Amino acid sequence: MNYRNIIIKGTSILKKNSILTAGIDAELLLSKIVKKSRESILLI
């Protein structure tokens, strides 16, 4: 599974829980978990 798939799955989970900023929140959570900047994750 690559970062894009993880972000899509995380966004889906957050949306189901009524999180308005689900997309960016999924990106930020992943960036914290893998200890890389959000920008570097989006470029991969």
N, C-alpha and C positions, 0 to 999 in steps of 0.2 A: 504494500500500500504506500502510495506516495503522499507528499504533503497536500496536494490539491484534493485528493480523495478524503483525507482526514479533515480538511477544512469543510468540505461539502457535508460530510457526516456530522461534524460538530455543529455546523450551521443548522442542519435539520433538527437536531436534538434541541438546540436552544430555541428555535422557532416554535417547536411543539410546546415549549414551556413559556411561551409568550414574551420572549426577550426581543425587544424592538430592534436592537443593534446586533442581531445574531451573527451576521457575517464578519463584522470587524471584531466582535468578541471572540469568535472561534479562531481568527487569525492571531489575536493577542494571546489567547490561552496557549495555543500551539507554540508561539514564539517563546513564551516563558518556560514551557516544558522542555523544549529542545535547546534552550539557552542560545538562541540566535535572534537577530533583529527581525522584526516583522517584514521589513523590506527584503532582506536576504531570503526569507522563506518564500515570498511572492515571486522572486526572480528565478527560483529553482524549478 
